[in-house]
Every structure is written in C-alpha cells, then in structure tokens.
C-alpha cells in the first residue's frame, strides 16, 4: 500500500473484532466527526449453529478486516493513532484486530490506543458529539449486564453485574430453544409482539433479594420447561412472557438502586439496548425522576468501530498511546 505524507486533519483509525462483527472506522480527533465507518456482520454464518463459533468468527475476521482496511488507505497519511479493542471479548477474535493494529503501527510509525470494549459501548452515546458526564449507564448485551456509574473516561464504577447469564444472552438462548435462529434478541422481540404475556407466568429473578444484581439462569430454565411442555403455537405467548419477566427484573433492580442513587442522567447501551420494549419500560420509570433516557443510534448499539474510535479520542487526549509491542489481548478483563 502506498503511504501518503502525514498532513492535514488529524484522525484515528479504529478496529473492532471482539466477537462476530468486523468493523473499521476513521474519526477526526478535533471535531469527533465520523469520516468512514464500515461493518461486516457474521450473523448469517453463525445462525446455522445457533450462536457464535469462536474459531469460525476468527477466520471470517481474517477475511473481512483486510478488505475493509483497503478502503481506508486514502486517509493513512492523516492518522495519528490506531484505536483497537483489546478487551474483553473472544480471545481468538480480539487477536485478529490487535494483530492488524500492530501491523499498521509498524507500517505507519504511529502508536496504538488499546480500548476496553465496554467503554466503547458507553461512548457509542457520544459518536460525533461531546460527552455529557456524569451518567448512570445500564449496559446490556450478549455478554454483559452491568449498571455503571460513569464520572469520566478513566473513572467508571460497576455497581451491579450479572451473577450468571446476561440479558442479551438469555434472549439468544430462548430463541435457540424455540429454533428461531441467531441472533435471538430481535427474533424474540418480534415474536413477542404477537403474544400475550399473561398466558404464562415466570418468576422474576431475585425479586425478594435486597441485592442490586442480575441473574437470568433461573428464568432461562423456567422458559425451557414451558417450551418443552407446549406446542410451537404457544411460542409467541412464551416469548412475550419471557421478555416481560426479563425486563421487569431489570426494572425492579433499577428502582431499588434509584432509591439511594437517584439518576441525574441515565443511558442504556449495548446490543440489547436496541430492544424497544426495554427502552419504553425504562423511559416510564425515568419519568418519575424527570430524567431523560440517553440512547445511541440503533446502528451503533451493536458492536462497531465507530464507538471504539469515539472512545479512542478520549484515550488519545489523555495520552494513553502505546507502542505496538506493549499491546496484549485480555479476553476476561472488566472495566
């Protein structure tokens, strides 16, 4: 590849490969303007297995990322750093993005910004705009369910997390029980629209517990028993009752937390934040506190490089630049 002389507007190239979405973006540092963004989803390839197959995801990243990167060459001369997701995620997929970042770092003689994937989701709220902090954030995705107090890019405290399955993961697993396909979140949400939530009663997890925590393994088992005991014609009702109960669990714990920590600002981020039933349910309880619900655009809810680039700007301004030989993959790292 020809490398242009580094002149003009300073930019960051960002790479996301933490799971099954291959994505690269380019963002202006000063204006936070998103110059380029492309994502290639692997949903079709993984749907036949009912979930993500890590080794397959890694091979698909190895094919997709270089093809996306080739479109970014015109901006190489203006890059000041490469932001890349290095934690948390699937080890074999994270390494694809990190390896590309290291190769670019060597080729272009620019440093790397290692980015925590969860911080990326939080900064999906602020793509092409200034961050508004402090903020209380509910992060719901296929791998995480966390309540986070965000004071700044470097000051984030997880005040509640899941004890087992995540909110998004439970949707995927229920969809798999019903043989609906993958990803399960949108499929269950769509099916639930034609169902009656009152036809099945599932116990809300931890409803008697004083803990501010989340749990979905028990609910998942209740749904499994209902699926096994009924014909497919009952699936819409089961899906509706499941979605109600899974969301009610979040609502109950948020209400409990808000009694001692009323929110000044509140947001939902992560792939499952695209669920409209969840959005509407949270909006109702926030009305009591006269707090607006902040949400990322739907196209930025799931994993993407634009959010990594936006978080990368914060890391860049704080001087978190690293040489290529100082970057490692941390699959199980938290905030």
N, C-alpha and C positions, 0 to 999 in steps of 0.2 A: 504494500500500500504506500502511496506517496503521502508524505507528511508535509503539511503546509507550515509556513513560518508562523509562530505564535503571536498574532497581533489581533487587535480589535476587542470585542466584548468578551469578558472572562466567563467561562462556562464550566459546568460539572457534567461529566457523563456518569450515569448511574446504571447499575446492573442488579436485577432481582432474579434469583433462581432457588429460593428457599424450599419450594415444593414442586408444583406442576405447572407453573406459569413462567415462560421465558420472556423477559422484558428488559428493554433498554430505553433510557430517556436521556435527553440533554436539557439542562436548565441554566438560564442566565443567573449568575450569582447576585448581581446587584438588584435586578428587578424581580427576580423569582419567576420570571416568565418561562413557561414550558415551551421550548423550541421544537423538540421532537419527542415523540413517545410511541412505542410500538410494543404490543404484547401478543405472543402466540400461545394459545391455550392448548393443553394436552387432554382436555376433558373427553374427547371422542376416543382416544387411545386407551384411557383408563376405565372408561364406562363399562367395557366388557368384563372387567374384573370387579366392578362394584366398589372401587376405591383406588387410591394411588399405589402403584407398584414402584418403589424407590429406584430400582435398577433400570426399569423402563424409562422413568422420568429423567434419570441422568443421561441416558443415551439420546433422548429427544432434545434435552438442553444442548447437548454437544452438536446437534444438527441445527437447531434453531438460532442459538445465540450468535454464531458467526454470520449467518445470513442477515440478521438484524444489524449487527455491527457494521457490515459493509455499507449500509445506507447512511451511517454516521460519519464516514470519512471526511466529507466536506467541512466538518466542524473540528476536526482533530487539532488544527493549529490554534484554536481558541480555548482549548481545555486547560484548566488549572489543576484539576484533580479528578480522580475516579472514585465514586462512591459505590460500594458494593455490600450487599447483605452478607454478613459472615456469621450471623447468629440470630435467633435459634432457627431450627429447621431440620430437614433431612440432610445428613452428612454428605451423602453421595451427590445430592443436587447442589448444595451450598458450594461444594468444591469446584463445580463447573463454572460458576460465576466468579469465584475468587481466583481461579486459575486464569481466566480471561483478564481479570483486573490486573493481576501480576504481570501478564504478558504485555498489556498496554502500558503499564507503569514503566517497564523496562524500555519498551519501544519509543515511547513519547517523552521519557525522562520527567514524569510528573508523579506526585505522591498519591497514595490511596487513603480513602476515608472509610474505615470499617463501620458499618451501620447495623445496629440492632433492628431486626425486622419489626419488633413491636413498636419501637419508636417511629419507624416508618409509617405504621398504621395510624399512629396518633397524629403525625404530621400530614397525613392524607387530608386532614381537615383544612390545611392551610396551603394547599397547592395553588400557586400563583397569587398568594396573598400573605399578609403579615400574620404571625401567630398571635392569638389572643389568649393570654395566660394570666393567672392560674385557671385550671379547669379540671373538673372531675370527669373521668372517662370510663365508660364501660366498653371493654374490648371483647368482642365475641367473634370467634372464627372456628375453623375446623380443628384447630389445635389448642385454642386458648379461650378461657372465660375468666376475665380479670376486671376488678374495679381498681382504678389507678388515680391517685392524686398527682396531678402534673403541675409543678411550680415553674419549671423551666426545662430546657433540653437536658440538662445534667441533673436535675432534681425531680425524680419521679419515684413515688412510693406505691407499691402494690398493697392495697389494704384488704383485698379479698381475692381468692382464686378458687378454682375448682378442685375438689378432692379426688376426682376421677375423670370422667368424660367431660368434654366441653359442650357448650350449647350447639355449636355447628356440627360437631362430631355426632351428637345424638340424632340430629336430623338425617345425616348421611346413613347412620346405622339403621334407623327406622325405614328409610327408603329402601335400603338393601333387603330388609325383612320382607318388604312388600314387592320386591323385584322390580322396582321402578327405574333403577339406573343411578348414574352418578353424574354430577354432584347432586346430593339428595335434598339440600336446602330448598332450592326453587321448586323442585318436584313436589315435596311435601306441602309447601306453602300453596301451590296451585291446587293440589288435590283437596286440601283443607277447605278451600273456598266453596266447594260443593258439598261439604259435610256438615253435620250437626254435632257440635262439641258436647251437647248434653246427653247424647246417646251412650257415651262411655264416661266413666268416672275414674280418673287416675289420681293417686295421692300426690300432692305437691311435695317435692323433696324438701326435707329439713324444715317443714312448716312449723314444728314445735320447738325447734332448736334455736337457742339465742345466738348461735354462731353467725357471723357475717361470712358466709362461704357458699359455694355452689357444689351441686352433685347431680349427676344425671344417670348413673349406672342403675339405680333402683327403678327410675321411671322407664328406662330403656327395657328393663326386664318385664315391667307391667305391660308395656306395649307388645312385647314379643308374645306373651301369653294370650293377649287379645287377638293378635294376628293369627296365631296358631288355632284359636278356637272359633274363628269366624271365616266366612267366605269373602272373596275379594270385593263383593258388593258392599261390604261394611268398611272397606278401607278408607273411603272419604271421611266417614264419621270418626274412625280411629285417628286418622291424620289430624282432623280438626281438634279432637280432644287432646291429643298429644301436644300440638302446637300451643293450645291454650295453657296446658299444665306446665310445659317447659318455659313458657314466657311468664306465667304467673309466679313461678319460682324466682325468676329474676326480679320481678316487680316487688314481691314480698321482701326480698333481701335489700333492695334499694330503699324501700320505705323505712325499713329498720335502721339502715345506715344513715338516712337523711334526718332521723330524729335527733341524732347527736352531731351530724355534719351536714347541715342544710347546704345544698349546692349554690354556688354563685354563678357558675356556668356548667353545663353538662353536655356531654357528647357520647355518641355510640360510634365505634369504629370497628373495622374488621369485616371479613367477608359476609358474616351473618347479619351485619348492620343493614344490609340491603333488604332484609325481611320487613315488609310494610306493616305486618301485624305487630311486630315488635316495636317499630317506630311509633305507631299510633298508641300503643299501650303505654310507652314511656312518656309520650307527649302529654297524656292525660294526667299522670301523676306530677309532672313538672309544672302543670298549670297551678297547682296548689302553692308552689313556691315562686310563681311568676318568673320562672327561668325558661329561657329559650333552649330548645334542643338543637345542638350543632351537629351537622352531618356532612360527610364527604359526598361528592357527586357519586352517583351509582357506579359509574365506570371506574372510580378509584377506590371502591370498597374492598374489592378482592385484591390479591397480591399484584403489585405493579411497580415499575421502576420510577414512575413519577413521584411517588411518595418517598422512595429511597433518595431521590435527588433533592426533594424538599428538605428532608432530614439532613441530607448531606450539606446543604447550605449552612445549617446551624452548626454542624460539626466543623465546617471549614472556617467559619467566623470565630470559632473557639479554639482554633489551632490544633485540631485533632488529626493532623496529617501524619501518615505513617509511610515508611519505606516499604517496598514490596516484600522484603524478607522479614518483615515484622507483623505480617498478617496471618492469622490462623482461623480455622473453622471451629465454631463452638456450638454444636447442634442442640445441646440442652441448656444453653445459657438463658437466663431470665433478664428482666430489666435490672 
